[in-house]
Amino acid sequence: MKKIMQIKLILWCSTLFFCLNLCSGQKVELIELPFEQDLFPEGIAIDNKTKRVYLNSLKSKKIVSGSIDGSDPKTFLKTGEHNYLAGFGMTIKGDTLYALVNSLTADKNKSILLLLQISSGDLIDSYSIDRSDFQYLNDLTISANNEIFITDSESNKSYKIQRPSKTIEVYLDSEKIPNSNGITISSNDKYLYFASNNGICIVEKASKKIINQPKEEYSSIDGLKFYKDNLYGIVNGWGNISQNGLFKFELNKTGTEILGKEKIIAFTEDFKIPTTFDILDGNIYFVINTQLDNFDGEKILDLKKLEPYKMLKTKME
């Protein structure tokens, strides 16, 4: 028992040291997730009702879930079930988990959206794009009247589905919004925000008009969320690690212009390609060590480098 307590004390001290050196006053909590260490999760979603977190897997082509405190790990969707492929963007609305998947190779490329019932894991609906050119459905957001907007990180296109329609149509095809990754929608449903290679592009949803001038300094964003009239995003694409982190992007009162940015969490070497995040009760949650740099799309590069996944929790304000 004494030895166990010593180990716990060492782990607690290590976590405390990590937090103090990481956050510059920003209070955080690290939660170890007891899933297999070769998931390589790209997407995360949290159910507000059950307080369970869902992670997908690039390698194992499945979805796992657990309590928000890291306990009670389960397999939500088995490998390949319902034609599930490598997992990308996910979000939850009501009792539905919306999950984007892609094949990881350019040949015989497939991109699919699955709608899964949270309570049972049953398939509600699925959508796929029948195109000859290469596409990568990356992330999605859902409006109040069940419009689904999806980014394609391999083109200038974004897509729209108006539920319950079975049609997936091109929403925008614009060189001004290239290779979009994250996407989110304003609380009044008027504006879409695209995290593109040009920076954050703000689009008036009804007219499809780009209403801001994107700036490169607001690029290299992966996950993007609208919360309490501002944007939050994980920036992970800069070669200089000091430019990466979890950021708040301040919007003007109408939500039509970005006024500036504030770094909430600075990424260090302990962060191994964080990607997307979700919000629960005013807290942001994201996996700090997806370890995607240890997976080439087909195999693990170094088995010895695998480690338990850690989820960071921090207050948004």
C-alpha positions as semicolon CSV with decimal commas, in nm:
position;residue;x (nm);y (nm);z (nm)
1;M;0,000;0,000;0,000
2;K;0,283;0,239;0,090
3;K;0,448;0,178;-0,247
4;I;0,119;0,242;-0,431
5;M;0,071;0,567;-0,243
6;Q;0,425;0,674;-0,333
7;I;0,358;0,605;-0,702
8;K;0,033;0,805;-0,686
9;L;0,217;1,091;-0,516
10;I;0,484;1,090;-0,788
11;L;0,217;1,095;-1,060
12;W;0,029;1,376;-0,884
13;C;0,345;1,581;-0,843
14;S;0,439;1,523;-1,206
15;T;0,095;1,641;-1,317
16;L;0,117;1,946;-1,091
17;F;0,463;2,029;-1,225
18;F;0,332;1,988;-1,579
19;C;0,040;2,222;-1,510
20;L;0,245;2,491;-1,343
21;N;0,498;2,497;-1,624
22;L;0,235;2,476;-1,894
23;C;-0,036;2,716;-1,808
24;S;0,110;3,039;-1,674
25;G;-0,175;3,068;-1,427
26;Q;-0,440;2,888;-1,636
27;K;-0,581;2,612;-1,416
28;V;-0,591;2,276;-1,590
29;E;-0,654;1,914;-1,505
30;L;-0,503;1,613;-1,679
31;I;-0,720;1,304;-1,708
32;E;-0,564;0,974;-1,812
33;L;-0,782;0,778;-2,055
34;P;-0,753;0,400;-2,008
35;F;-0,803;0,309;-2,374
36;E;-0,560;0,109;-2,586
37;Q;-0,251;0,314;-2,669
38;D;-0,270;0,263;-3,046
39;L;-0,601;0,438;-3,114
40;F;-0,451;0,751;-3,270
41;P;-0,768;0,957;-3,211
42;E;-0,845;1,251;-3,438
43;G;-1,196;1,334;-3,324
44;I;-1,353;1,388;-2,982
45;A;-1,715;1,450;-2,882
46;I;-1,883;1,481;-2,542
47;D;-2,244;1,398;-2,461
48;N;-2,385;1,676;-2,239
49;K;-2,652;1,446;-2,096
50;T;-2,446;1,143;-1,995
51;K;-2,113;1,325;-1,945
52;R;-1,939;1,062;-2,156
53;V;-1,652;1,135;-2,393
54;Y;-1,622;0,967;-2,733
55;L;-1,293;0,920;-2,917
56;N;-1,248;0,778;-3,264
57;S;-0,950;0,594;-3,407
58;L;-0,753;0,643;-3,727
59;K;-0,586;0,304;-3,700
60;S;-0,852;0,076;-3,550
61;K;-1,149;0,229;-3,737
62;K;-1,375;0,233;-3,434
63;I;-1,515;0,458;-3,160
64;V;-1,458;0,420;-2,787
65;S;-1,624;0,600;-2,498
66;G;-1,574;0,661;-2,128
67;S;-1,690;0,875;-1,842
68;I;-1,558;1,231;-1,843
69;D;-1,331;1,145;-1,548
70;G;-1,162;0,870;-1,749
71;S;-1,344;0,578;-1,589
72;D;-1,571;0,311;-1,739
73;P;-1,401;0,266;-2,080
74;K;-1,613;0,091;-2,344
75;T;-1,620;0,022;-2,715
76;F;-1,907;0,221;-2,865
77;L;-1,861;0,115;-3,227
78;K;-1,666;-0,195;-3,325
79;T;-1,396;-0,192;-3,591
80;G;-1,553;-0,148;-3,933
81;E;-1,910;-0,160;-3,800
82;H;-2,158;0,023;-4,028
83;N;-1,870;0,063;-4,278
84;Y;-1,680;0,283;-4,032
85;L;-1,338;0,386;-4,166
86;A;-1,059;0,600;-4,017
87;G;-1,228;0,851;-3,787
88;F;-1,214;1,229;-3,833
89;G;-1,452;1,504;-3,714
90;M;-1,731;1,414;-3,471
91;T;-2,006;1,605;-3,296
92;I;-2,313;1,523;-3,087
93;K;-2,656;1,678;-3,116
94;G;-2,942;1,537;-2,914
95;D;-2,918;1,159;-2,913
96;T;-2,714;1,147;-3,235
97;L;-2,340;1,116;-3,286
98;Y;-2,235;1,257;-3,625
99;A;-1,911;1,094;-3,739
100;L;-1,698;1,159;-4,048
101;V;-1,472;0,883;-4,177
102;N;-1,225;0,849;-4,464
103;S;-1,007;0,586;-4,621
104;L;-0,647;0,692;-4,564
105;T;-0,517;0,611;-4,911
106;A;-0,579;0,812;-5,227
107;D;-0,661;0,503;-5,431
108;K;-1,022;0,389;-5,394
109;N;-1,085;0,694;-5,178
110;K;-1,402;0,691;-4,968
111;S;-1,554;0,962;-4,748
112;I;-1,864;0,887;-4,542
113;L;-2,080;1,057;-4,280
114;L;-2,247;0,827;-4,029
115;L;-2,530;0,923;-3,795
116;L;-2,528;0,695;-3,491
117;Q;-2,774;0,672;-3,204
118;I;-2,590;0,747;-2,879
119;S;-2,811;0,526;-2,663
120;S;-2,766;0,212;-2,873
121;G;-2,492;0,263;-3,131
122;D;-2,744;0,182;-3,404
123;L;-2,705;0,339;-3,748
124;I;-2,959;0,615;-3,812
125;D;-2,836;0,719;-4,156
126;S;-2,525;0,744;-4,372
127;Y;-2,405;0,967;-4,656
128;S;-2,120;0,925;-4,901
129;I;-1,979;1,134;-5,183
130;D;-1,974;0,972;-5,525
131;R;-1,689;1,162;-5,689
132;S;-1,392;1,057;-5,898
133;D;-1,158;1,320;-5,750
134;F;-0,989;1,288;-5,412
135;Q;-1,174;1,431;-5,112
136;Y;-1,125;1,427;-4,736
137;L;-1,431;1,511;-4,530
138;N;-1,271;1,658;-4,221
139;D;-1,506;1,834;-3,981
140;L;-1,870;1,935;-3,945
141;T;-2,117;2,160;-3,769
142;I;-2,496;2,150;-3,742
143;S;-2,745;2,436;-3,753
144;A;-3,057;2,472;-3,539
145;N;-3,277;2,341;-3,823
146;N;-3,057;2,035;-3,887
147;E;-2,844;2,159;-4,174
148;I;-2,512;1,974;-4,170
149;F;-2,211;2,164;-4,303
150;I;-1,892;1,967;-4,381
151;T;-1,541;2,074;-4,475
152;D;-1,316;1,903;-4,730
153;S;-0,949;1,948;-4,643
154;E;-0,833;1,830;-4,986
155;S;-1,018;2,088;-5,196
156;N;-1,185;2,429;-5,189
157;K;-1,524;2,268;-5,138
158;S;-1,759;2,246;-4,846
159;Y;-2,080;2,044;-4,839
160;K;-2,431;2,073;-4,702
161;I;-2,698;1,821;-4,605
162;Q;-3,047;1,934;-4,508
163;R;-3,186;1,661;-4,288
164;P;-3,386;1,449;-4,341
165;S;-3,291;1,477;-4,709
166;K;-3,059;1,206;-4,845
167;T;-2,886;1,454;-5,074
168;I;-2,535;1,583;-5,005
169;E;-2,462;1,893;-5,212
170;V;-2,173;2,132;-5,260
171;Y;-2,236;2,434;-5,038
172;L;-1,935;2,642;-5,146
173;D;-1,649;2,594;-5,391
174;S;-1,423;2,894;-5,347
175;E;-1,051;2,954;-5,386
176;K;-1,087;3,203;-5,102
177;I;-1,155;2,914;-4,862
178;P;-0,890;2,653;-4,948
179;N;-0,842;2,321;-4,768
180;S;-1,074;2,391;-4,478
181;N;-1,032;2,193;-4,159
182;G;-1,240;2,304;-3,859
183;I;-1,585;2,457;-3,898
184;T;-1,839;2,603;-3,656
185;I;-2,160;2,807;-3,663
186;S;-2,274;3,113;-3,469
187;S;-2,537;3,071;-3,199
188;N;-2,786;3,276;-3,404
189;D;-2,727;3,047;-3,706
190;K;-2,632;3,342;-3,928
191;Y;-2,261;3,279;-3,982
192;L;-2,030;2,990;-4,058
193;Y;-1,664;3,004;-3,958
194;F;-1,413;2,804;-4,166
195;A;-1,058;2,731;-4,051
196;S;-0,887;2,742;-4,392
197;N;-0,532;2,771;-4,520
198;N;-0,598;3,143;-4,568
199;G;-0,710;3,188;-4,209
200;I;-1,056;3,202;-4,053
201;C;-1,319;3,278;-4,317
202;I;-1,656;3,409;-4,203
203;V;-1,946;3,324;-4,435
204;E;-2,301;3,453;-4,416
205;K;-2,489;3,124;-4,420
206;A;-2,794;3,228;-4,622
207;S;-2,616;3,427;-4,896
208;K;-2,291;3,220;-4,894
209;K;-2,103;3,550;-4,900
210;I;-1,755;3,574;-4,743
211;I;-1,781;3,882;-4,523
212;N;-1,431;3,919;-4,377
213;Q;-1,075;3,939;-4,503
214;P;-0,898;3,624;-4,376
215;K;-0,554;3,668;-4,220
216;E;-0,271;3,414;-4,237
217;E;-0,192;3,472;-3,869
218;Y;-0,526;3,303;-3,793
219;S;-0,444;2,990;-3,995
220;S;-0,306;2,644;-3,903
221;I;-0,620;2,578;-3,698
222;D;-0,756;2,227;-3,653
223;G;-1,061;2,214;-3,424
224;L;-1,279;2,529;-3,411
225;K;-1,580;2,611;-3,187
226;F;-1,814;2,906;-3,139
227;Y;-1,884;2,972;-2,770
228;K;-2,036;3,275;-2,598
229;D;-1,989;3,504;-2,899
230;N;-1,622;3,418;-2,957
231;L;-1,424;3,149;-3,136
232;Y;-1,190;2,895;-2,980
233;G;-0,944;2,687;-3,178
234;I;-0,656;2,443;-3,152
235;V;-0,363;2,572;-3,356
236;N;-0,121;2,290;-3,436
237;G;0,013;2,352;-3,786
238;W;0,303;2,591;-3,735
239;G;0,658;2,457;-3,753
240;N;0,757;2,674;-3,459
241;I;0,589;2,518;-3,154
242;S;0,570;2,856;-2,981
243;Q;0,305;2,960;-3,236
244;N;0,082;2,662;-3,154
245;G;-0,166;2,631;-2,870
246;L;-0,528;2,662;-2,765
247;F;-0,649;3,009;-2,865
248;K;-0,945;3,235;-2,811
249;F;-1,033;3,448;-3,117
250;E;-1,229;3,756;-3,015
251;L;-1,518;3,852;-3,241
252;N;-1,688;4,189;-3,276
253;K;-2,045;4,227;-3,146
254;T;-2,203;4,115;-3,473
255;G;-1,971;3,813;-3,514
256;T;-1,854;3,936;-3,853
257;E;-1,492;4,027;-3,778
258;I;-1,203;3,886;-3,575
259;L;-1,057;4,153;-3,350
260;G;-0,763;3,959;-3,209
261;K;-0,644;3,639;-3,048
262;E;-0,537;3,524;-2,702
263;K;-0,336;3,211;-2,625
264;I;-0,508;3,016;-2,347
265;I;-0,279;2,714;-2,338
266;A;0,074;2,712;-2,476
267;F;0,181;2,384;-2,635
268;T;0,510;2,231;-2,527
269;E;0,693;1,911;-2,619
270;D;0,447;1,723;-2,396
271;F;0,177;1,799;-2,654
272;K;0,186;1,548;-2,938
273;I;-0,044;1,688;-3,207
274;P;-0,366;1,785;-3,030
275;T;-0,638;1,809;-3,294
276;T;-1,002;1,873;-3,203
277;F;-1,180;1,950;-2,877
278;D;-1,524;1,971;-2,721
279;I;-1,693;2,183;-2,457
280;L;-1,885;2,074;-2,147
281;D;-2,014;2,298;-1,868
282;G;-1,781;2,582;-1,962
283;N;-1,473;2,360;-1,985
284;I;-1,267;2,266;-2,288
285;Y;-1,153;1,905;-2,321
286;F;-0,895;1,773;-2,568
287;V;-0,641;1,490;-2,597
288;I;-0,294;1,640;-2,563
289;N;-0,107;1,340;-2,708
290;T;-0,285;1,192;-3,008
291;Q;0,061;1,068;-3,121
292;L;-0,041;1,102;-3,485
293;D;0,324;1,156;-3,573
294;N;0,382;0,789;-3,481
295;F;0,134;0,657;-3,739
296;D;0,179;0,677;-4,116
297;G;-0,175;0,578;-4,212
298;E;-0,096;0,208;-4,233
299;K;0,138;0,115;-3,949
300;I;0,281;0,234;-3,620
301;L;0,629;0,375;-3,669
302;D;0,767;0,298;-3,322
303;L;0,580;0,071;-3,079
304;K;0,811;0,171;-2,794
305;K;0,691;0,531;-2,811
306;L;0,325;0,452;-2,746
307;E;0,190;0,600;-2,424
308;P;-0,143;0,637;-2,240
309;Y;-0,369;0,909;-2,374
310;K;-0,418;1,217;-2,158
311;M;-0,711;1,455;-2,183
312;L;-0,670;1,815;-2,072
313;K;-0,955;2,002;-1,905
314;T;-0,948;2,380;-1,866
315;K;-1,199;2,656;-1,794
316;M;-1,282;2,873;-2,092
317;E;-1,301;3,197;-1,896
